[in-house]
Amino acid sequence: MVARLTVSRVLVELCELEAASQQIERGLRIADTIGANRFKPFLMIFLARVQLAQNGRQKEIVELMENALQISRETNINENGVLVIVGTYLTNPKQFNFRQKYIYEGLSWKMIGYSAKVE
């Protein structure tokens, strides 16, 4: 994931927007697949920058940035060593709220809890 983040950022900075977009989308899919949500805010911000450069879709960009900020703001490791990721996707007409919990075991993070709610 770190390599995917690095490649995505470099491509954004070089204004290689199509390649950046492909890497970002791939990174978001991988993050979803392996539960590496701590990387998603960075990728979402990169995607917002690509979209702004491509066509200035400001409403979608603001939503991406707000979602990235919300996820990043509510991610922490609690007093029991549990990584807690809480986030909200501001979808219309309802919003999607989620909470994920992970514990570090061996050499990786293992999911120990997940909840989701549409309001």
Rosetta constraint file for C-alpha pairs under 8 A:
AtomPair CA 1 CA 5 HARMONIC 6.16 0.50
AtomPair CA 1 CA 27 HARMONIC 7.03 0.50
AtomPair CA 1 CA 30 HARMONIC 7.95 0.50
AtomPair CA 1 CA 31 HARMONIC 7.57 0.50
AtomPair CA 1 CA 39 HARMONIC 7.36 0.50
AtomPair CA 2 CA 6 HARMONIC 6.18 0.50
AtomPair CA 3 CA 7 HARMONIC 6.13 0.50
AtomPair CA 4 CA 8 HARMONIC 6.04 0.50
AtomPair CA 4 CA 23 HARMONIC 6.86 0.50
AtomPair CA 4 CA 24 HARMONIC 7.63 0.50
AtomPair CA 4 CA 27 HARMONIC 6.09 0.50
AtomPair CA 5 CA 9 HARMONIC 6.14 0.50
AtomPair CA 5 CA 24 HARMONIC 7.73 0.50
AtomPair CA 5 CA 27 HARMONIC 7.41 0.50
AtomPair CA 5 CA 39 HARMONIC 7.79 0.50
AtomPair CA 5 CA 42 HARMONIC 7.47 0.50
AtomPair CA 5 CA 43 HARMONIC 6.83 0.50
AtomPair CA 6 CA 10 HARMONIC 6.14 0.50
AtomPair CA 7 CA 11 HARMONIC 6.12 0.50
AtomPair CA 7 CA 20 HARMONIC 7.72 0.50
AtomPair CA 7 CA 23 HARMONIC 7.33 0.50
AtomPair CA 8 CA 12 HARMONIC 6.22 0.50
AtomPair CA 8 CA 20 HARMONIC 5.20 0.50
AtomPair CA 8 CA 21 HARMONIC 7.74 0.50
AtomPair CA 8 CA 23 HARMONIC 5.71 0.50
AtomPair CA 8 CA 24 HARMONIC 5.85 0.50
AtomPair CA 8 CA 43 HARMONIC 7.65 0.50
AtomPair CA 8 CA 46 HARMONIC 7.25 0.50
AtomPair CA 9 CA 13 HARMONIC 6.12 0.50
AtomPair CA 9 CA 20 HARMONIC 7.54 0.50
AtomPair CA 9 CA 46 HARMONIC 6.69 0.50
AtomPair CA 10 CA 14 HARMONIC 6.14 0.50
AtomPair CA 11 CA 15 HARMONIC 6.13 0.50
AtomPair CA 11 CA 16 HARMONIC 5.09 0.50
AtomPair CA 11 CA 17 HARMONIC 6.83 0.50
AtomPair CA 11 CA 19 HARMONIC 6.79 0.50
AtomPair CA 11 CA 20 HARMONIC 5.01 0.50
AtomPair CA 12 CA 16 HARMONIC 5.97 0.50
AtomPair CA 12 CA 17 HARMONIC 6.07 0.50
AtomPair CA 12 CA 20 HARMONIC 5.67 0.50
AtomPair CA 12 CA 46 HARMONIC 6.94 0.50
AtomPair CA 12 CA 49 HARMONIC 7.53 0.50
AtomPair CA 12 CA 50 HARMONIC 6.68 0.50
AtomPair CA 16 CA 20 HARMONIC 5.97 0.50
AtomPair CA 17 CA 21 HARMONIC 5.94 0.50
AtomPair CA 17 CA 50 HARMONIC 5.88 0.50
AtomPair CA 17 CA 53 HARMONIC 7.90 0.50
AtomPair CA 17 CA 54 HARMONIC 7.46 0.50
AtomPair CA 18 CA 22 HARMONIC 6.34 0.50
AtomPair CA 19 CA 23 HARMONIC 6.28 0.50
AtomPair CA 20 CA 24 HARMONIC 6.03 0.50
AtomPair CA 20 CA 50 HARMONIC 7.48 0.50
AtomPair CA 21 CA 25 HARMONIC 6.08 0.50
AtomPair CA 21 CA 47 HARMONIC 6.53 0.50
AtomPair CA 21 CA 50 HARMONIC 6.77 0.50
AtomPair CA 22 CA 26 HARMONIC 6.13 0.50
AtomPair CA 23 CA 27 HARMONIC 6.01 0.50
AtomPair CA 24 CA 28 HARMONIC 6.16 0.50
AtomPair CA 24 CA 43 HARMONIC 5.83 0.50
AtomPair CA 24 CA 44 HARMONIC 7.89 0.50
AtomPair CA 24 CA 46 HARMONIC 7.31 0.50
AtomPair CA 24 CA 47 HARMONIC 6.52 0.50
AtomPair CA 25 CA 29 HARMONIC 6.28 0.50
AtomPair CA 26 CA 30 HARMONIC 6.19 0.50
AtomPair CA 27 CA 31 HARMONIC 6.02 0.50
AtomPair CA 27 CA 43 HARMONIC 7.18 0.50
AtomPair CA 28 CA 32 HARMONIC 6.17 0.50
AtomPair CA 28 CA 40 HARMONIC 6.28 0.50
AtomPair CA 28 CA 43 HARMONIC 6.80 0.50
AtomPair CA 29 CA 33 HARMONIC 6.12 0.50
AtomPair CA 30 CA 34 HARMONIC 6.11 0.50
AtomPair CA 30 CA 36 HARMONIC 7.83 0.50
AtomPair CA 31 CA 35 HARMONIC 5.47 0.50
AtomPair CA 31 CA 36 HARMONIC 4.53 0.50
AtomPair CA 31 CA 37 HARMONIC 5.81 0.50
AtomPair CA 31 CA 39 HARMONIC 6.94 0.50
AtomPair CA 31 CA 40 HARMONIC 6.73 0.50
AtomPair CA 32 CA 36 HARMONIC 6.58 0.50
AtomPair CA 32 CA 37 HARMONIC 6.84 0.50
AtomPair CA 35 CA 111 HARMONIC 7.84 0.50
AtomPair CA 36 CA 40 HARMONIC 7.45 0.50
AtomPair CA 37 CA 41 HARMONIC 7.80 0.50
AtomPair CA 37 CA 85 HARMONIC 7.47 0.50
AtomPair CA 38 CA 72 HARMONIC 7.28 0.50
AtomPair CA 38 CA 75 HARMONIC 7.56 0.50
AtomPair CA 38 CA 85 HARMONIC 7.57 0.50
AtomPair CA 39 CA 43 HARMONIC 6.65 0.50
AtomPair CA 40 CA 44 HARMONIC 5.97 0.50
AtomPair CA 40 CA 68 HARMONIC 7.18 0.50
AtomPair CA 41 CA 45 HARMONIC 6.19 0.50
AtomPair CA 41 CA 67 HARMONIC 7.62 0.50
AtomPair CA 41 CA 68 HARMONIC 4.16 0.50
AtomPair CA 41 CA 69 HARMONIC 6.85 0.50
AtomPair CA 41 CA 71 HARMONIC 6.72 0.50
AtomPair CA 41 CA 72 HARMONIC 6.29 0.50
AtomPair CA 42 CA 46 HARMONIC 6.31 0.50
AtomPair CA 42 CA 68 HARMONIC 7.28 0.50
AtomPair CA 43 CA 47 HARMONIC 6.09 0.50
AtomPair CA 44 CA 48 HARMONIC 6.17 0.50
AtomPair CA 44 CA 64 HARMONIC 6.04 0.50
AtomPair CA 44 CA 65 HARMONIC 6.94 0.50
AtomPair CA 44 CA 68 HARMONIC 6.09 0.50
AtomPair CA 45 CA 49 HARMONIC 6.34 0.50
AtomPair CA 45 CA 64 HARMONIC 6.89 0.50
AtomPair CA 45 CA 65 HARMONIC 5.91 0.50
AtomPair CA 45 CA 68 HARMONIC 6.77 0.50
AtomPair CA 46 CA 50 HARMONIC 6.32 0.50
AtomPair CA 47 CA 51 HARMONIC 6.17 0.50
AtomPair CA 48 CA 52 HARMONIC 6.08 0.50
AtomPair CA 48 CA 60 HARMONIC 7.86 0.50
AtomPair CA 48 CA 61 HARMONIC 4.93 0.50
AtomPair CA 48 CA 62 HARMONIC 7.88 0.50
AtomPair CA 48 CA 64 HARMONIC 6.27 0.50
AtomPair CA 48 CA 65 HARMONIC 6.90 0.50
AtomPair CA 49 CA 53 HARMONIC 6.19 0.50
AtomPair CA 49 CA 61 HARMONIC 7.76 0.50
AtomPair CA 50 CA 54 HARMONIC 6.05 0.50
AtomPair CA 51 CA 55 HARMONIC 6.06 0.50
AtomPair CA 51 CA 56 HARMONIC 6.30 0.50
AtomPair CA 51 CA 57 HARMONIC 6.48 0.50
AtomPair CA 51 CA 61 HARMONIC 6.98 0.50
AtomPair CA 52 CA 56 HARMONIC 4.16 0.50
AtomPair CA 52 CA 57 HARMONIC 6.05 0.50
AtomPair CA 52 CA 58 HARMONIC 6.82 0.50
AtomPair CA 52 CA 61 HARMONIC 6.91 0.50
AtomPair CA 57 CA 61 HARMONIC 6.25 0.50
AtomPair CA 58 CA 62 HARMONIC 6.06 0.50
AtomPair CA 59 CA 63 HARMONIC 6.40 0.50
AtomPair CA 60 CA 64 HARMONIC 6.23 0.50
AtomPair CA 61 CA 65 HARMONIC 6.19 0.50
AtomPair CA 62 CA 66 HARMONIC 6.06 0.50
AtomPair CA 63 CA 67 HARMONIC 6.09 0.50
AtomPair CA 63 CA 90 HARMONIC 7.04 0.50
AtomPair CA 64 CA 68 HARMONIC 6.13 0.50
AtomPair CA 65 CA 69 HARMONIC 6.09 0.50
AtomPair CA 66 CA 70 HARMONIC 6.08 0.50
AtomPair CA 67 CA 71 HARMONIC 6.21 0.50
AtomPair CA 67 CA 87 HARMONIC 7.49 0.50
AtomPair CA 67 CA 88 HARMONIC 6.47 0.50
AtomPair CA 67 CA 89 HARMONIC 5.77 0.50
AtomPair CA 67 CA 90 HARMONIC 6.94 0.50
AtomPair CA 68 CA 72 HARMONIC 6.12 0.50
AtomPair CA 69 CA 73 HARMONIC 5.88 0.50
AtomPair CA 70 CA 74 HARMONIC 6.39 0.50
AtomPair CA 70 CA 87 HARMONIC 5.90 0.50
AtomPair CA 70 CA 88 HARMONIC 6.67 0.50
AtomPair CA 71 CA 75 HARMONIC 6.41 0.50
AtomPair CA 71 CA 85 HARMONIC 6.93 0.50
AtomPair CA 71 CA 86 HARMONIC 5.99 0.50
AtomPair CA 71 CA 87 HARMONIC 4.41 0.50
AtomPair CA 71 CA 88 HARMONIC 6.88 0.50
AtomPair CA 72 CA 87 HARMONIC 7.99 0.50
AtomPair CA 74 CA 84 HARMONIC 7.87 0.50
AtomPair CA 74 CA 85 HARMONIC 6.24 0.50
AtomPair CA 74 CA 86 HARMONIC 5.31 0.50
AtomPair CA 74 CA 87 HARMONIC 6.75 0.50
AtomPair CA 75 CA 83 HARMONIC 7.32 0.50
AtomPair CA 75 CA 84 HARMONIC 5.62 0.50
AtomPair CA 75 CA 85 HARMONIC 4.41 0.50
AtomPair CA 75 CA 86 HARMONIC 6.06 0.50
AtomPair CA 76 CA 83 HARMONIC 5.74 0.50
AtomPair CA 76 CA 84 HARMONIC 5.45 0.50
AtomPair CA 76 CA 85 HARMONIC 6.71 0.50
AtomPair CA 77 CA 81 HARMONIC 5.66 0.50
AtomPair CA 77 CA 82 HARMONIC 5.27 0.50
AtomPair CA 77 CA 83 HARMONIC 4.25 0.50
AtomPair CA 77 CA 84 HARMONIC 5.96 0.50
AtomPair CA 78 CA 82 HARMONIC 5.42 0.50
AtomPair CA 78 CA 83 HARMONIC 6.53 0.50
AtomPair CA 78 CA 84 HARMONIC 7.16 0.50
AtomPair CA 81 CA 103 HARMONIC 6.72 0.50
AtomPair CA 81 CA 104 HARMONIC 7.77 0.50
AtomPair CA 82 CA 101 HARMONIC 6.39 0.50
AtomPair CA 82 CA 102 HARMONIC 5.61 0.50
AtomPair CA 82 CA 103 HARMONIC 4.99 0.50
AtomPair CA 82 CA 104 HARMONIC 7.58 0.50
AtomPair CA 83 CA 101 HARMONIC 5.59 0.50
AtomPair CA 83 CA 102 HARMONIC 5.00 0.50
AtomPair CA 83 CA 103 HARMONIC 6.24 0.50
AtomPair CA 84 CA 99 HARMONIC 7.00 0.50
AtomPair CA 84 CA 100 HARMONIC 5.77 0.50
AtomPair CA 84 CA 101 HARMONIC 4.68 0.50
AtomPair CA 84 CA 102 HARMONIC 6.62 0.50
AtomPair CA 85 CA 99 HARMONIC 5.59 0.50
AtomPair CA 85 CA 100 HARMONIC 5.13 0.50
AtomPair CA 85 CA 101 HARMONIC 6.48 0.50
AtomPair CA 86 CA 97 HARMONIC 7.63 0.50
AtomPair CA 86 CA 98 HARMONIC 5.75 0.50
AtomPair CA 86 CA 99 HARMONIC 4.38 0.50
AtomPair CA 86 CA 100 HARMONIC 6.49 0.50
AtomPair CA 87 CA 97 HARMONIC 5.81 0.50
AtomPair CA 87 CA 98 HARMONIC 5.44 0.50
AtomPair CA 87 CA 99 HARMONIC 6.56 0.50
AtomPair CA 88 CA 95 HARMONIC 6.74 0.50
AtomPair CA 88 CA 96 HARMONIC 5.55 0.50
AtomPair CA 88 CA 97 HARMONIC 4.38 0.50
AtomPair CA 88 CA 98 HARMONIC 6.38 0.50
AtomPair CA 89 CA 95 HARMONIC 5.71 0.50
AtomPair CA 89 CA 96 HARMONIC 5.07 0.50
AtomPair CA 89 CA 97 HARMONIC 6.46 0.50
AtomPair CA 90 CA 94 HARMONIC 7.26 0.50
AtomPair CA 90 CA 95 HARMONIC 4.76 0.50
AtomPair CA 90 CA 96 HARMONIC 6.66 0.50
AtomPair CA 91 CA 95 HARMONIC 4.86 0.50
AtomPair CA 91 CA 96 HARMONIC 6.82 0.50
AtomPair CA 94 CA 118 HARMONIC 6.48 0.50
AtomPair CA 94 CA 119 HARMONIC 5.32 0.50
AtomPair CA 95 CA 118 HARMONIC 5.71 0.50
AtomPair CA 95 CA 119 HARMONIC 5.42 0.50
AtomPair CA 96 CA 116 HARMONIC 7.14 0.50
AtomPair CA 96 CA 117 HARMONIC 5.87 0.50
AtomPair CA 96 CA 118 HARMONIC 4.57 0.50
AtomPair CA 96 CA 119 HARMONIC 6.54 0.50
AtomPair CA 97 CA 116 HARMONIC 5.58 0.50
AtomPair CA 97 CA 117 HARMONIC 5.15 0.50
AtomPair CA 97 CA 118 HARMONIC 6.20 0.50
AtomPair CA 97 CA 119 HARMONIC 7.70 0.50
AtomPair CA 98 CA 114 HARMONIC 7.38 0.50
AtomPair CA 98 CA 115 HARMONIC 5.59 0.50
AtomPair CA 98 CA 116 HARMONIC 4.25 0.50
AtomPair CA 98 CA 117 HARMONIC 6.36 0.50
AtomPair CA 99 CA 113 HARMONIC 7.88 0.50
AtomPair CA 99 CA 114 HARMONIC 5.68 0.50
AtomPair CA 99 CA 115 HARMONIC 5.29 0.50
AtomPair CA 99 CA 116 HARMONIC 6.50 0.50
AtomPair CA 100 CA 111 HARMONIC 7.33 0.50
AtomPair CA 100 CA 112 HARMONIC 7.84 0.50
AtomPair CA 100 CA 113 HARMONIC 5.60 0.50
AtomPair CA 100 CA 114 HARMONIC 4.47 0.50
AtomPair CA 100 CA 115 HARMONIC 6.59 0.50
AtomPair CA 101 CA 111 HARMONIC 5.82 0.50
AtomPair CA 101 CA 112 HARMONIC 5.50 0.50
AtomPair CA 101 CA 113 HARMONIC 4.81 0.50
AtomPair CA 101 CA 114 HARMONIC 6.35 0.50
AtomPair CA 102 CA 109 HARMONIC 5.85 0.50
AtomPair CA 102 CA 110 HARMONIC 5.25 0.50
AtomPair CA 102 CA 111 HARMONIC 4.31 0.50
AtomPair CA 102 CA 112 HARMONIC 5.30 0.50
AtomPair CA 102 CA 113 HARMONIC 6.96 0.50
AtomPair CA 103 CA 109 HARMONIC 5.53 0.50
AtomPair CA 103 CA 110 HARMONIC 5.44 0.50
AtomPair CA 103 CA 111 HARMONIC 6.60 0.50
AtomPair CA 103 CA 112 HARMONIC 6.76 0.50
AtomPair CA 104 CA 108 HARMONIC 5.76 0.50
AtomPair CA 104 CA 109 HARMONIC 4.38 0.50
AtomPair CA 104 CA 110 HARMONIC 6.23 0.50
AtomPair CA 105 CA 109 HARMONIC 5.99 0.50
AtomPair CA 105 CA 110 HARMONIC 6.53 0.50
